[in-house]
Amino acid sequence: MDKLIHGRRSIRKYTQEPPPEEWIKKMILAAMRAPSPTHSQPVRFIRILSPALKEELHEAMRRGRENLLQAIAHAASANRLKNWVKAYFRYSEFMFHAPVLFAVGTTATFVSLSERLFRAGMREQGHKKHRDVDIAVGLALKGYLLKGEELGLGSCILTAPLIFIEDPETIFPLKGVEIKCFVTTGYPDEEPDYIKRKDFDEIYREL
Ligand SMILES: Cc1cc2nc3c(=O)[nH]c(=O)nc-3n(C[C@H](O)[C@H](O)[C@H](O)COP(=O)(O)O)c2cc1C
């Protein structure tokens, strides 16, 4: 367990060799074992195989970047924002070169009690309504990533593309799935540099 947890890193460069389909299925099966609120199992893995769909996403991302760059041209800290946009784009675009690409989303079938109370007019705007499903996505992805690590596959979760593609749901021919992130997978073609984790004392509190 320690070996898998400590060895896992986000991988953004992959060899061209496609991983065995059976392994990808094993990773999804590991994701499916995650706990979820009221056992609702709201997480969906949408494999993006169609070259036409990939190109449509890529094009939407490029358009989003151009729109953003134009919009911030006259902003107060335009240069700094521009550099951020470019960096986020770099940390998005590699997903189109990955052998395996998923959009990960949640179905709207799970309705928490706090959401029900909000709908009944008994709660303020349900600003935290995504909390349960977001936790479920994270837990499912952790199973997916660690199973991949065990098999020798690298992965990376991406939310940066959603800065550029604000409504990915309009591109996907799927009803009722809210896209939360993308995830790439393949045989690693890089060994990322060491990155320090925060100290235990910064993370841990006793009250
Ligand atoms: C919710 C989430 C969103 C992320 N989005 C991106 C992304 O859009 N692009 C990217 O290259 N990495 C992304 N990452 C990967 C993080 O940058 C990475 O996990 C972090 O730098 C720690 O590195 P490590 O995963 O190698 O330990 C994301 C990770 C998480 C958990």
The ligand as an SDF file (V2000), in Angstrom:
LIG
                    3D

 31 33  0  0  0  0  0  0  0  0999 V2000
   -8.6230   17.8270   -8.8410 C   0  0  0  0  0  0  0  0  0  0  0  0
   -7.2810   17.8370   -9.5380 C   0  0  0  0  0  0  0  0  0  0  0  0
   -7.1330   18.5690  -10.6940 C   0  0  0  0  0  0  0  0  0  0  0  0
   -5.9200   18.5580  -11.3850 C   0  0  0  0  0  0  0  0  0  0  0  0
   -5.8420   19.2130  -12.5860 N   0  0  0  0  0  0  0  0  0  0  0  0
   -4.7040   19.1160  -13.2980 C   0  0  0  0  0  0  0  0  0  0  0  0
   -4.6540   19.6710  -14.6070 C   0  0  0  0  0  0  0  0  0  0  0  0
   -5.6130   20.2400  -15.1110 O   0  0  0  0  0  0  0  0  0  0  0  0
   -3.5090   19.5340  -15.3130 N   0  0  0  0  0  0  0  0  0  0  0  0
   -2.4270   18.8820  -14.8070 C   0  0  0  0  0  0  0  0  0  0  0  0
   -1.4180   18.7810  -15.5100 O   0  0  0  0  0  0  0  0  0  0  0  0
   -2.4440   18.3380  -13.5530 N   0  0  0  0  0  0  0  0  0  0  0  0
   -3.5580   18.4220  -12.8120 C   0  0  0  0  0  0  0  0  0  0  0  0
   -3.6260   17.8250  -11.5760 N   0  0  0  0  0  0  0  0  0  0  0  0
   -2.4510   17.1230  -11.0360 C   0  0  0  0  0  0  0  0  0  0  0  0
   -1.7690   17.9500   -9.9270 C   0  0  0  0  0  0  0  0  0  0  0  0
   -1.0720   19.0150  -10.5170 O   0  0  0  0  0  0  0  0  0  0  0  0
   -0.8250   17.0160   -9.1560 C   0  0  0  0  0  0  0  0  0  0  0  0
   -1.5860   16.0160   -8.5050 O   0  0  0  0  0  0  0  0  0  0  0  0
   -0.0040   17.7480   -8.0880 C   0  0  0  0  0  0  0  0  0  0  0  0
    0.8650   18.6870   -8.6870 O   0  0  0  0  0  0  0  0  0  0  0  0
    0.8300   16.7780   -7.2490 C   0  0  0  0  0  0  0  0  0  0  0  0
    1.6630   16.0000   -8.0790 O   0  0  0  0  0  0  0  0  0  0  0  0
    1.5960   14.4140   -8.0850 P   0  0  0  0  0  0  0  0  0  0  0  0
    0.2070   14.0220   -8.4820 O   0  0  0  0  0  0  0  0  0  0  0  0
    2.6240   13.9890   -9.0920 O   0  0  0  0  0  0  0  0  0  0  0  0
    1.9090   13.9050   -6.7190 O   0  0  0  0  0  0  0  0  0  0  0  0
   -4.8250   17.8260  -10.8690 C   0  0  0  0  0  0  0  0  0  0  0  0
   -4.9900   17.0920   -9.6900 C   0  0  0  0  0  0  0  0  0  0  0  0
   -6.2020   17.0880   -9.0380 C   0  0  0  0  0  0  0  0  0  0  0  0
   -6.3560   16.2360   -7.8010 C   0  0  0  0  0  0  0  0  0  0  0  0
  1  2  1  0
  2  3  1  0
  2 30  2  0
  3  4  2  0
  4  5  1  0
  4 28  1  0
  5  6  2  0
  6  7  1  0
  6 13  1  0
  7  8  2  0
  7  9  1  0
  9 10  1  0
 10 11  2  0
 10 12  1  0
 12 13  2  0
 13 14  1  0
 14 15  1  0
 14 28  1  0
 15 16  1  0
 16 17  1  0
 16 18  1  0
 18 19  1  0
 18 20  1  0
 20 21  1  0
 20 22  1  0
 22 23  1  0
 23 24  1  0
 24 25  2  0
 24 26  1  0
 24 27  1  0
 28 29  2  0
 29 30  1  0
 30 31  1  0
M  END
$$$$
